[in-house]
Amino acid sequence: MDIEKSTGNVYEDLALEGAEEMLTKSEYATRLAAFIKTANLRESEAAQRIGITSEVLRQICRGKFRELSVATMAEYHRRVLESSI
């Protein structure tokens, strides 16, 4: 079995289109999920603070964000952080 060294971007390793963008969005999703967990927010409360439905938030946290732009992901992250101040 051959082992290949990762580039650090799984999307690039898989030769997927838009690999850098997907990596950036996945980093926002990871930060968003981590913040919600550490702040002990309920999913519905976090979704309300962001301005999206609980289902959309659930999908993002499960890695289903391909259709969202980096700017949208950044905005969601900003909103949840600002709402906690």
N, C-alpha and C positions, 0 to 999 in steps of 0.2 A: 504494500500500500504506500503510495506517495503522499507526502505531507507537504502542503504549500504554506508558506509564511503569509499571514494576513497583512493587508495594507493598513489595517486599522479601521477600515470602512467596509463592513459586510456587504453593503449594496454594491460597492466597487468590485469587491472580490467575486460577486455573482454576475458582474458585467451588466448591471441594470442601468437603464437610462436615468439620468438625473441623480446619480449616486450621491453627490455632495449635498444636494438639496434634501434628499431623503435622510441622510445622516443628521443634518441640522434639525430637521423636523423631529426625528426620533430623540434627539437630545432635549428638545423642548418638551416632548411628551414625557420623557423620563423625569425631568425636573418638576413638571406639573404634578405627576403622580406622587413623587416623593414629598413635595410640599403639602399636598392634600393629606397624605398619611401622617407626616410629622406635626401638622397643625390640627390633627384629629378632626378634620372636617368630614361631614357626611357628603356623599356624592351629590345629593340634591342641593346642599348648601353651596358647595364649590361650583356647581353648574350655574346656580343662580348668580353667584358673584361674578362669574365669567360672562354670563349673558347667553348661555346655550342650554340645551336640554340635557337632562341626565344621560339620555341615550347617546348623544353626541360625545359627551365627556367619557362615557364608558368605552365607546369605540376608539377614541383617541388613546386612552390609557391601555387599550389592548393592541395598539400599533396600527390601527386602521385610520391613517391620516393622509394617504396618498393624494386625495383630492383637495386637501387643504394647502394653502400656500405657506411659505415660511413666514411671511408677514402676518398671516392670520394666527399661526401658532405662537409667534412672538407676542402678538396682541393678547391672546388668551392668557399667556404666562404673565404678562404685565398686569392684566386685570386682576388675577387672583392674588398676586403679590400686593398690589395697591389696596385691595379690599381688606387686607389683614392689618394695615397700618392704623 
